[in-house]
Amino acid sequence: MINIITRIRHPELYRKMQTSARATAKGLLMFSAAHDDGSPKIAESYNMVGATSISDILVFVHDDVVFLSDGWDNKIINALELGFDVVGA
């Protein structure tokens, strides 16, 4: 399972991101987020949220991302299975 981790600055964009991720993914997704209160820095927020994840695959995205590619999750899984430790898009 993939865990999509973000920091929510704009709730309406976050909902759009979730909808697009679900619509284009082939597998199960989990969503974890911190609300943007101005601190800590975004990387620190991602690390704090990621540290509590039960998933082996973490995808860090901003709340304004829209997923467009069908099967994007399988592409990430396939790249990781080839031996890559980090995959960027």
N, C-alpha and C positions, 0 to 999 in steps of 0.2 A: 504494500500500500504506500502511496505517496502522500506526504504531508506538505501541504502548501502553507508556508509561513509568511505572514505579512504584518505590517503595522498599519492600523486603520487611521487615516487622516480624514478621508471622505467616505462616510458609510455608504452612500449611494454608489460610488465607484467600486467599493469593496463587494457589494452585492452583485454588480455587473461582472466583476472579475470571477466571483464564485460561479455564477450562472454560465459564463463562457467556458470556464474550466470543466465543469460537469458535462456540458453539452458536447465537448470535443474529446474528452478522455474516454478511453476504452475500459479502464479498470476503476477500482474504488479509490476515492480520494478522502483525505482528512484535511480539515482547515484549522489552523491555530493562528491566533492573532493577539497583538498587544495594541491597545489604543494609544494614539499619539497625543501625549500630553506635553510635548516639547522636550521631554527628557526621559530616559537617557538617549544618547545618539542612536540612530536607526540600527547600526551594526550591533550595538549592545542589546537592543530590543530583540533583534533576530536571534542572537546567541542565547538570551534568556528563554525565549519561547522554544527554540530548537532543543535546548537542554532537557526539556520536559517531554519531548516527543517519544512516542513508542514506535514510530516508523523508522525503517532503515534508509529511506530515501526522503531527503528534505529538499523542497524547492522554495527558494527565497524570492519573493516578488513584491513589488510595490502594489498598493491597492488600486492603481489606475491601469494595470495591465489587462489586456483582453486577449484571451487564448483563441487563436484562429485556426490552427492546424489540427485536423482530425488525427487522433491517435498520438498526440504529442507525448503523452505519458509513456507509451510503448517505445517511442524513440529514445527517451531518456533511459528507460530500463535497458534497452538494447545496447546503448553506448556504455553504460555501467558494466554490463555483462562482458563487453569487449576488454574490460580491464581499466577503463578510465575511472579516476577517483572523483573528478569534478567534470560536470557538463554544463556548458553555458549556451544560452540562446539569445 
